[in-house]
Amino acid sequence: MASISRSLRKEREFSMYGDEESGIPPEELHTRIDAERALNDAEKVLLLVKKLFNEAGGL
């Protein structure tokens, strides 16, 4: 989860604003494969968090 979190954090700003210094918009920085990987990683984390939450009694 830490690796996924670092990866998603690193790309967050670029995915929203692009590379402002060079004027490249986000849609030119990332591919569909990048988006699918990010979505899959986020879904993995969500499943793990749900599992931990349920094991803890659903606080």
RABEL-V76826 format. One record per residue. N is the residue number from 0. RES is the residue in three letters. SS is DSSP state (H for helix, E for strand, - for the rest). NEAR is the number of other ideal C-beta (glycine too) atoms within 10 Angstrom. Layout:
N_RES_SS_NEAR / N_RES_SS_NEAR
This chain:
0_MET_-_11 / 1_ALA_H_6 / 2_SER_H_8 / 3_ILE_H_16 / 4_SER_H_12 / 5_ARG_H_10 / 6_SER_H_13 / 7_LEU_H_15 / 8_ARG_H_9 / 9_LYS_H_10 / 10_GLU_H_16 / 11_ARG_H_11 / 12_GLU_H_12 / 13_PHE_H_14 / 14_SER_H_16 / 15_MET_H_8 / 16_TYR_H_11 / 17_GLY_-_17 / 18_ASP_E_13 / 19_GLU_-_10 / 20_GLU_-_6 / 21_SER_-_7 / 22_GLY_-_8 / 23_ILE_E_12 / 24_PRO_-_10 / 25_PRO_H_14 / 26_GLU_H_9 / 27_GLU_H_10 / 28_LEU_H_15 / 29_HIS_-_15 / 30_THR_-_10 / 31_ARG_H_7 / 32_ILE_H_8 / 33_ASP_H_12 / 34_ALA_H_11 / 35_GLU_H_10 / 36_ARG_H_16 / 37_ALA_H_17 / 38_LEU_H_10 / 39_ASN_H_10 / 40_ASP_H_16 / 41_ALA_H_13 / 42_GLU_H_10 / 43_LYS_H_12 / 44_VAL_H_13 / 45_LEU_H_10 / 46_LEU_H_10 / 47_LEU_H_12 / 48_VAL_H_11 / 49_LYS_H_11 / 50_LYS_H_10 / 51_LEU_H_10 / 52_PHE_H_11 / 53_ASN_H_10 / 54_GLU_H_8 / 55_ALA_-_8 / 56_GLY_-_6 / 57_GLY_-_7 / 58_LEU_-_5
